[in-house]
Amino acid sequence: VDRLVALGVRDDAIGAQARNGMTRNFRGYVGAGLIENVERWVGSLRTVYPYWPSALNALGDVLQFDVDGLKEGEEERVRKLIQDLSPHDAASRVRFLVTEMPYDYPIDEKLDFDEREHRQTDVVRDLAREMLTRPDELRELLLSLSLGEQRKTVDFGRALAEFADDPGQWEAPIKDAYAAVDENHRNYGLLTGYYAGLSNRDLDAVNAFKREAVRSVVFAPTLPFLCLFTGISATDVQLACASLKAGILPPGAMAHWGMGGVFAK
């Protein structure tokens, strides 16, 4: 691991592989009484790469599964490491909690599935409320939240629409961010979550977006997924059919209507 730490300071694929690879055994090292070594390794790399989610998750597993076997004082030392590794700046917190939230978050607590899911949603909603007080920073993050794999962007987008004083001011920035992403890497969780939240405050705006979407090769694929949250109306069926016949809405996108709602069966 000392050798991996030396490689882990590199800002390239090898450095990332070294950082992530060494954490696979952190849980075993702590269990074997080598927590002092783990503290040293984390200390060496955390100052260079403060955003290190694989280390955070590995130490969380110690508290999830091994806490009863820890020696006196070790639980507190693991919790200190988790605190040191937890993201604190806005961009890193959004990345960790929205884009890459661990499935077992909060990583340092034992919870049943439903309670864990509820806690995860609550923390994302709280983060959205906080980011609305920092609008310039939030705008800078919209593009990254519309790109590639995302864990909690639906909840984040919904909360933005629900908590914003003027939710309409976020419509254009969210749409622009989604449209700016290459079509092969777009993620419409943020966009559809936003309109799902907006449906309880400005249904006319949501319906206007649906009518716009089905005429756009950029936004048409979002319609079936959005309907999972807003419900599938007769008008939605007409819009989807017209867009399919026009060759705009990709037929594969209609699979979302088999995931729930009135067409589930």
Summary of the structure (lengths in Angstrom):
residues: 265
radius of gyration: 21.7
end to end distance: 53.0
largest distance: 68.2
contacts: 813
relative contact order: 0.07
helix: 69%
strand: 1%
